[in-house]
Amino acid sequence: MKLNLKNKALQSFLYLMSGNGITQLIPLFVTPLLARLYSPENYGLVAYYYSLLIIITACAPITGAYGIFSSRSMLEVRQTIWANLFFAGGFSILVLIVFFTYDIISGFSLRDSKLGLWYYSLPFAVFVNLATQIFLYWLNRKGEFKKMTFLRVLTSAGTAAFQISFAYTISRNYG
């Protein structure tokens, strides 16, 4: 049986499946390297960092991203995207202010902790996560599954690169 790759639905399905496979393979190949770089304590720090990132991202007021699907015109979609990016930026700045205020009130305890200044990268990571979600909704609405796949693979590779750089800056004893 011959595959008809001119079928748009089949092409989209294959793009999404191949992208999901690649996004699963990237962490699979990076994990042995991370196991060599991280001590058990540093694995805990990474888990703590990512749990903070997920919790803060979940608290973000970006429910307007669903408006991308319900908007009738592309002008409304663009306005919704810009509004969501604006709110994501504002929320990230608010998170930065909260961290900075807590750090000052607590006598700079965040900087003296094991994560140190990595706490201040959380607002940027929150913004990147929210912007990625918004663009994935937009690409899904437009039916550009090839670009969606590329964005997901790029996100997975960026996460792996972040984890490796995190290992080099957190621990001073490698393996």
Buried (B, 14 or more C-beta within 10 A) or exposed (E): EEEEEEEEEEBBEBBBEEBBEBBEEBBEEBEEBBEEBBBEEBBEBBEEBBEBBEEBBEEBEBEBBEBBEEBEEEEEBEEBBEBBBEBBBEBBEEBBEEBBEEBEEEEEEBEEBEBEEBBBBBBEBBBBBBBBBBBBBBBBBEEBBBBBBBBBBEBBBBBBEBBBEBBEEBBEEEE
